[in-house]
Structure formats: C-alpha cells, structure tokens
Amino acid sequence: QKEVEQNSGPLSVPEGAIASLNCTYSDRGSQSFFWYRQYSGKSPELIMFIYSNGDKEDGRFTAQLNKASQYVSLLIRDSQPSDSATYLCAEGTGGGNKLTFGTGTQLKVEL
Amino acid sequence: AAGVIQSPRHLIKEKRETATLKCYPIPRHDTVYWYQQGPGQDPQFLISFYEKMQSDKGSIPDRFSAQQFSDYHSELNMSSLELGDSALYFCASRGPGTPTSRQYFGPGTRLTVT
C-alpha cells in the first residue's frame, strides 16, 4: 500500500464548475501536506500547503485537512481549461522533510 | 526571481555509460533534494543534502551517488546506466526556515538510456 493514495482519474469537470480532488495518507504522524500541479513533461508546481486541521483558502483553491480521518482534499472553484493537469498530493516526512507523493489525479476541465 | 537551475535539460546515454546531472539551487537555499519520475509515475525521492551533508536517503540505487558542494550546488552521478533509469530527474531546493517550508522544483533533466 502506498503511503499516499489518490484516485488516478481522469476527473472531468465542465468549465466553471468545482473540481474536488482527494488524497488519503497512512502515517498518522505526518504533519505537512502539499498539493502540486504538474503539466505533462514539466516540473511540479506547488499550489497549496496545509499543516493544521480545517480549511485553507487561496484564491480559487481550498485545501482541507482532516487528521483524524487521514484525509486531504483540494477544491478548485471556477475551474478553467488551464487547470487541466495532474494534481499530486504529497506529505512531508523525515528530518529533511522529503516529499512522498501520491500517484496523482489527472484533471480535465472541458469547455 | 531566480529559480532552480538544472543541467543538462536533456541527456541521451547508452546502457552501461555514466551520467552526471547538475543542480544549482535558488541563492541562499541550503537544502537540495533529488527526485526521479519515471513515465506515468509519481516523483520518487532519491536523496537530499543540508548544508553539504547528506540529510536523508530514499530509493537511490547503489550505482548512483550524489554530493553537495561548498557553493551549495549538487551533482547526481549515475553509473552503469540501465534502460530503467530513463526518467525525468528533478532537483528541488529549500531555504532556511521551518522544516515544513516549501520546496522549489527545477525544470528537470530528461535522461534517456538506449
């Protein structure tokens, strides 16, 4: 079992809709969580990070963390075609805070 | 703003050859991470360095070695290359601060082993 699990998708949403991406993790001791966006052949780009239970909002993005359920989610409001990409959930672990990634969810925003 | 620089961007090698990938972190960043991303896979952590010392080690083959130099740039040395080493290799850097501060990824080096 992977330490970080995501549904690989693809997840298709119409333009302007809310996209909901989900992630579960197995290490109850994990403290930091990240959402990265990756376009094909490009490097991961950090879009949200969250450390505390609850919601964190930044523009059209909201990250949600529930440590009791070991669950992290990302909501993208008013989805745009440019949001079409693979979204990687990651946890920071170890003394050096290396990232352990999930397999990623492919999001397609359709016109 | 300055970003992480990786060189070369593309590299083609034959089996059993060696390769050296270079990473130049953002100025004043003291931690460097190396990740390997195979086709259709998520990035896998290889190794990291903090203040020129190895800080963590992941699924890095014994054929690979890495180091961080006095100017904080890092090199990943890969020997006896195998077809399965074909992948995107990302370097990320992190500045001083809390352990949970963000990592900035470079554009990657695409290694193709034939």
Chai-1 contact restraints between the chains, C-beta under 6 A:
chainA,res_idxA,chainB,res_idxB,connection_type,confidence,min_distance_angstrom,max_distance_angstrom,comment,restraint_id
A,S32,B,T100,contact,1.0,0.0,6.0,A-B,restraint_1
A,S43,B,F90,contact,1.0,0.0,6.0,A-B,restraint_2
A,S43,B,F105,contact,1.0,0.0,6.0,A-B,restraint_3
A,S43,B,P107,contact,1.0,0.0,6.0,A-B,restraint_4
A,S43,B,G108,contact,1.0,0.0,6.0,A-B,restraint_5
A,P44,B,F105,contact,1.0,0.0,6.0,A-B,restraint_6
A,L46,B,R102,contact,1.0,0.0,6.0,A-B,restraint_7
A,Y51,B,T100,contact,1.0,0.0,6.0,A-B,restraint_8
A,G92,B,T100,contact,1.0,0.0,6.0,A-B,restraint_9
A,G94,B,D56,contact,1.0,0.0,6.0,A-B,restraint_10
A,G96,B,S48,contact,1.0,0.0,6.0,A-B,restraint_11
A,G96,B,S55,contact,1.0,0.0,6.0,A-B,restraint_12
A,G96,B,D56,contact,1.0,0.0,6.0,A-B,restraint_13
A,N97,B,P99,contact,1.0,0.0,6.0,A-B,restraint_14
A,K98,B,F45,contact,1.0,0.0,6.0,A-B,restraint_15
A,K98,B,S48,contact,1.0,0.0,6.0,A-B,restraint_16
A,K98,B,D56,contact,1.0,0.0,6.0,A-B,restraint_17
A,F101,B,D42,contact,1.0,0.0,6.0,A-B,restraint_18
A,F101,B,P43,contact,1.0,0.0,6.0,A-B,restraint_19
A,T103,B,D42,contact,1.0,0.0,6.0,A-B,restraint_20
A,G104,B,D42,contact,1.0,0.0,6.0,A-B,restraint_21
